[in-house]
Amino acid sequence: MRIWAEISRSPVLALLLGGGMCLSARADLVDDVRTQLARGAGSSAEAELASYKSRLGVTPEYLEALSWMARAAAASQHWDTAVSYATDTRTLAEQRLSKGKLDAEPHLPIALGAAYEVLAQAMAEKGQHEAAVRLLRSALARYGTTSIGPRLQKNLNLLSLVGHAAPALQAAQYLGPKPPTLSSLKGSPVLLFFWAHWCGDCKAEVPVITRLRQEFAPQGLVVIGPTQLYGYAAQGNDAPPAQERAYIESVRNRYYSSLLDMPVPLSKQNFNVYGASTTPTLVVLNRAGTVAMFHPGAIPYQELRSAIEKAMQ
């Protein structure tokens, strides 16, 4: 199909399909579909999906693979195609929920979260901002306590957080110096650097954060680095909280040595409120304590520098 030939040329698509959430036991179908999409063979991916469905029906694996079709189309801004795939994914996924809980297995949450994400993105791109916000708020009311809650909140924050007061940080537990409250920092610009001990992109962002902190500290910039426990440590091995916390400290000492004096609130709630389902997530607050930038994912030095400069004004 011509549309898949056009989609295959998107550099954004190549980046999207090169990453994504890692699962210890991802179905072959999902891997195959992602590989075909990355190669520009969207028609082959469609054919494989159709064949799988005819043989095995609508399984969670099928729905995750279908959601990648939606994401591929969205990445290349083929919004009608993206909406079609995302709508099918959402409808079929929610039909399955009558048979069990969303988080009973790993594929269904990924599929449903992606469906809502693409649908909201498409609405926003078409100028239907309020409709996108309503969709995400409705989804949060239904799924906010599930694993896709932070992802839904991330997408809602992308549409609505900038220009509003920054949510308070929970800091009963922390690493490094005791974190100041955000309310006490009004008058100073603030950079929130949400990171995870397993996150390679977070480690790669450290030199950028360090350089910017050095440059803007004389103008009052404060950097806070929230993280959370994930239930595992080195090589993904399960770890109780005390063991994981010790592992996080070892990661900080090895990879974050230039930021050891950065306060690190340790709370899952902070990640939920800020929708930091992507790491790193970078949030810039201006001197009034208002969110000036909300950015899931790594960001180049110059772009982040520009955001901080604007927050200084």
Helices and strands as residue ranges (DSSP letters): H 2-8, H 11-18, H 28-38, H 42-56, H 60-75, H 79-96, G 97-99, G 102-104, H 107-125, H 129-143, H 149-160, E 174-175, G 183-185, E 190-194, H 200-216, G 217-219, E 222-224, G 234-236, H 241-255, G 257-259, E 264-265, H 268-274, E 281-285, E 291-296, H 301-312
